[in-house]
Amino acid sequence: MPEMPEVESLSRFLAEQVVGRRVGKVYAVAVSALKTYDPPVGAIEGRTVEEVIRHGKFLDLRAGELHLVVHLARAGWVRWHDKTPTVPPRPGKGPLALRVLLADPEGAGFDVTEAGTQKRLAVYVVRDPAQVPGIARLGPDPLDEGFTLEAFQGLLSRERRQIKGVLRDQSVLAGIGNAYSDEILHAARMSPYKPAARLTAAEVARLFTAMGTTLAEAIERSRGLPLRDLKAEKKSGLRVHGRTGEPCPVCGDTIREVSFSDSSTQYCPTCQTGGKPLADRRLSRLLK
């Protein structure tokens, strides 16, 4: 799933390509992805894109008083074309969900695609980003200059959940998903099962620093890369997520995994849990 660093890189790339240019044509190829109908998606046509910004994991292209907002979900992506086919795309079972053609230069544009059979990608055309339910409920952005250690401490003090779930909750913190929550917790040397409200002041400070450093470094690694290379860069930069069975790059212990119904958590026992493997609840149920 594209998370904050990838969506930030996408927004910066698109800003360089489309800001100041007029939208020629918009094709909503996958009607199921279109979540709003008033204004219609065609209302963006003829307008000049004034900025591209990110809200958590949402991309927002502002053209006048309208916003074209895209959430890439788990398997969505953006593909840029210097020369896009002029033949209107036909709805079907392929990955193409949305095509945006620029009027100047003619033929340039981008596709929004979604791989796989679980179609969760979402496209909105709204007058205010807050009209998108997912944006309206977003918590603070961890990289916002106004987000302080004290604010972070306040958020965690009200939580009774495990810290991994808190970091992933978009209504608590915007933009962090499964992969980077693993990376942040590893950098902070903290168990994903630790109750958030029980963290000491020193642990909160360590986690706050790890969160900012991990996300900022991921964004910096992606700076200037072509869109086609961003996914590979994300994978290569991850220390524990997706690396079950490999040695921890910090201590050399074997990276372990805990599986859930729709996701998994990777961690290092030595760095994060005092050398003790965490219980895999799904495996425990299967063995009963």
Legacy VTK file of the C-alpha trace (Angstrom):
# vtk DataFile Version 3.0
C-alpha trace
ASCII
DATASET POLYDATA
POINTS 288 float
0.000 0.000 0.000
1.348 3.475 -0.834
1.901 5.303 2.442
2.873 8.846 3.323
6.413 8.830 1.824
5.246 7.396 -1.511
2.187 9.662 -1.733
4.351 12.667 -0.833
6.748 11.731 -3.646
3.841 11.302 -6.052
2.421 14.687 -5.096
5.785 16.398 -5.610
6.268 14.733 -8.984
2.783 15.658 -10.181
3.208 19.219 -8.935
6.284 19.580 -11.145
4.410 18.185 -14.141
0.896 19.644 -13.966
0.828 22.866 -11.925
0.141 25.765 -14.260
-1.211 23.493 -16.974
-4.782 23.157 -18.145
-6.712 19.884 -17.919
-7.941 18.772 -21.307
-9.939 15.613 -20.651
-10.700 13.338 -17.711
-11.843 9.756 -18.223
-13.371 7.916 -15.266
-12.703 4.424 -16.611
-13.617 2.473 -13.475
-16.979 3.900 -12.478
-16.816 1.990 -9.188
-13.831 4.135 -8.154
-15.777 7.384 -8.568
-17.281 8.263 -5.192
-18.848 11.648 -6.022
-21.099 12.782 -8.876
-21.743 16.459 -8.127
-19.660 18.179 -9.370
-19.135 15.676 -12.192
-15.604 14.528 -12.896
-15.721 16.433 -16.187
-16.027 19.711 -14.309
-12.234 19.665 -13.892
-11.783 19.892 -17.666
-10.648 23.273 -18.951
-9.356 24.354 -15.554
-5.745 25.066 -14.688
-4.147 22.984 -11.945
-2.942 25.400 -9.266
-1.396 23.005 -6.754
-0.939 19.358 -5.844
-0.938 18.560 -2.146
-1.149 15.568 0.149
-3.599 14.851 2.956
-2.345 11.739 4.745
-2.459 9.121 1.980
-4.751 11.218 -0.257
-3.575 13.068 -3.382
-5.306 16.401 -4.045
-5.094 18.283 -7.352
-6.658 21.727 -6.940
-7.999 23.428 -10.058
-9.764 26.649 -9.143
-12.463 25.939 -6.589
-12.512 22.224 -7.422
-10.350 19.425 -6.060
-9.641 16.109 -7.764
-8.842 13.816 -4.839
-7.464 10.283 -5.187
-6.920 7.610 -2.558
-4.732 4.813 -3.947
-5.862 2.230 -1.371
-3.746 -0.932 -1.232
-2.858 -1.509 -4.877
-3.258 1.838 -6.620
-0.555 3.796 -8.431
0.035 6.783 -10.722
1.709 6.410 -14.105
2.907 9.461 -16.020
2.917 9.617 -19.845
4.613 12.251 -21.960
2.385 11.020 -24.758
-0.912 9.433 -23.733
-3.079 7.544 -26.247
-5.694 9.894 -27.686
-8.228 7.101 -28.189
-10.686 7.194 -25.239
-10.057 4.247 -22.925
-12.808 1.659 -22.754
-14.183 0.473 -19.410
-13.247 -3.095 -18.675
-11.555 -5.411 -16.231
-8.084 -3.917 -16.621
-6.166 -1.913 -14.028
-6.940 1.550 -15.454
-9.257 3.521 -13.155
-8.752 7.158 -14.210
-6.990 8.971 -17.051
-6.200 12.684 -16.985
-5.032 14.359 -20.199
-3.498 17.823 -20.240
-4.482 20.386 -22.843
-0.982 21.853 -22.812
1.209 20.182 -23.784
-1.311 18.138 -25.715
-1.005 14.411 -25.118
0.781 14.520 -21.771
-1.043 13.206 -18.748
-1.276 10.471 -16.176
-3.169 7.281 -15.431
-4.383 6.136 -12.032
-4.326 2.334 -11.927
-5.234 -0.387 -9.474
-3.877 -3.911 -9.596
-5.653 -7.010 -8.335
-9.293 -7.937 -7.931
-10.078 -6.059 -4.708
-11.019 -2.653 -6.060
-10.770 -0.087 -3.270
-9.239 2.889 -5.067
-11.356 6.028 -4.668
-11.712 9.202 -6.758
-13.572 12.317 -5.641
-14.335 15.706 -7.193
-15.248 18.144 -4.430
-15.256 21.856 -3.664
-13.619 21.321 -0.287
-11.261 18.419 0.618
-13.085 18.128 3.943
-16.061 16.796 1.961
-14.075 13.581 1.498
-14.925 11.463 4.570
-11.447 9.979 4.845
-9.829 13.421 4.846
-12.366 14.875 7.278
-11.422 12.305 9.922
-7.638 12.538 9.523
-5.506 13.156 12.573
-2.445 15.419 12.496
0.336 14.859 9.989
3.459 13.536 11.782
5.693 15.723 9.605
3.722 18.909 10.116
5.957 21.542 11.726
3.202 22.276 14.243
3.014 18.681 15.444
5.052 18.633 18.645
6.258 16.039 21.110
3.737 17.402 23.603
0.890 16.923 21.113
2.049 13.373 20.441
2.186 12.646 24.160
-1.376 13.918 24.504
-2.632 11.631 21.744
-1.016 8.538 23.243
-2.130 9.255 26.797
-5.763 8.754 25.755
-5.113 5.435 24.028
-5.628 1.968 25.521
-4.689 0.140 22.343
-1.385 -1.398 21.341
1.010 1.117 19.837
1.100 -0.569 16.423
-2.645 -0.069 15.970
-2.461 3.523 17.173
0.233 4.437 14.659
-1.854 2.968 11.815
-5.089 4.683 12.818
-5.606 7.535 10.344
-7.857 9.394 12.765
-4.946 9.550 15.219
-2.033 10.144 12.830
-2.335 10.781 9.102
-0.343 8.799 6.576
1.319 5.929 8.455
0.371 2.411 7.373
1.445 -1.141 8.041
4.938 -0.962 6.564
6.147 2.260 8.118
4.617 1.494 11.499
6.872 -1.588 11.546
9.858 0.529 10.546
9.152 3.226 13.120
8.749 0.729 15.955
11.963 -1.032 14.987
13.850 2.262 14.944
12.365 3.100 18.356
13.273 -0.384 19.701
9.684 -0.885 20.815
7.301 -3.847 20.813
4.263 -3.440 18.524
2.155 -4.924 21.341
3.099 -2.295 23.930
0.026 -0.376 25.216
0.287 3.224 24.042
-0.907 4.777 27.281
1.781 2.958 29.287
4.724 4.453 27.447
7.098 6.421 29.633
8.065 9.983 28.736
11.427 8.707 27.488
9.758 6.067 25.318
7.344 8.612 23.830
10.255 10.908 22.998
12.175 8.027 21.405
9.145 7.005 19.348
8.480 10.606 18.273
12.047 10.971 17.038
11.981 7.600 15.261
8.712 8.488 13.546
9.970 11.793 12.190
13.352 10.412 11.138
11.965 7.272 9.474
9.364 9.136 7.424
11.653 12.017 6.459
14.431 9.659 5.359
11.997 7.607 3.254
10.818 10.767 1.489
14.384 11.930 0.925
15.399 8.571 -0.590
12.594 8.948 -3.124
13.429 12.507 -4.118
13.958 12.846 -7.851
13.227 9.203 -8.684
10.974 8.341 -11.641
7.548 7.090 -10.598
8.340 3.616 -11.896
11.195 3.317 -9.368
9.364 4.447 -6.235
7.952 1.043 -5.303
11.327 -0.652 -5.617
12.924 2.119 -3.563
10.384 1.629 -0.798
11.087 -2.093 -0.609
14.853 -1.659 -0.651
14.719 0.935 2.120
12.677 -1.138 4.569
14.687 -2.717 7.394
12.170 -5.174 8.857
8.841 -4.966 7.043
8.532 -7.695 4.439
11.827 -9.260 5.569
10.675 -12.219 7.655
13.504 -14.717 8.135
16.251 -12.271 7.201
18.858 -10.992 9.680
18.110 -7.738 11.457
20.423 -5.045 10.012
21.043 -3.711 13.524
21.732 -6.794 15.671
21.711 -9.799 13.320
18.798 -11.607 14.998
16.203 -13.229 12.727
13.277 -10.996 11.841
9.990 -12.555 12.954
6.390 -12.136 11.813
2.969 -12.038 13.418
0.103 -12.659 10.980
-3.409 -11.267 11.108
-6.439 -11.735 8.855
-5.500 -9.002 6.390
-1.980 -7.931 7.322
1.217 -8.934 9.079
3.739 -7.368 11.433
7.480 -7.851 11.185
9.821 -7.133 14.086
13.187 -8.016 15.619
12.956 -9.863 18.966
16.356 -8.665 20.191
15.798 -5.020 19.299
12.137 -4.783 20.246
10.845 -7.466 22.608
13.725 -8.386 24.905
14.572 -11.433 22.798
11.125 -13.013 23.184
9.094 -13.924 20.077
5.588 -12.469 20.088
2.601 -14.828 20.109
1.054 -15.307 16.674
-2.604 -15.371 17.581
-3.737 -16.637 14.188
-1.332 -19.608 14.353
-2.402 -20.297 17.951
-6.029 -20.564 16.875
-5.128 -22.973 14.087
-3.300 -25.247 16.529
-6.215 -25.491 18.960
LINES 1 289
288 0 1 2 3 4 5 6 7 8 9 10 11 12 13 14 15 16 17 18 19 20 21 22 23 24 25 26 27 28 29 30 31 32 33 34 35 36 37 38 39 40 41 42 43 44 45 46 47 48 49 50 51 52 53 54 55 56 57 58 59 60 61 62 63 64 65 66 67 68 69 70 71 72 73 74 75 76 77 78 79 80 81 82 83 84 85 86 87 88 89 90 91 92 93 94 95 96 97 98 99 100 101 102 103 104 105 106 107 108 109 110 111 112 113 114 115 116 117 118 119 120 121 122 123 124 125 126 127 128 129 130 131 132 133 134 135 136 137 138 139 140 141 142 143 144 145 146 147 148 149 150 151 152 153 154 155 156 157 158 159 160 161 162 163 164 165 166 167 168 169 170 171 172 173 174 175 176 177 178 179 180 181 182 183 184 185 186 187 188 189 190 191 192 193 194 195 196 197 198 199 200 201 202 203 204 205 206 207 208 209 210 211 212 213 214 215 216 217 218 219 220 221 222 223 224 225 226 227 228 229 230 231 232 233 234 235 236 237 238 239 240 241 242 243 244 245 246 247 248 249 250 251 252 253 254 255 256 257 258 259 260 261 262 263 264 265 266 267 268 269 270 271 272 273 274 275 276 277 278 279 280 281 282 283 284 285 286 287
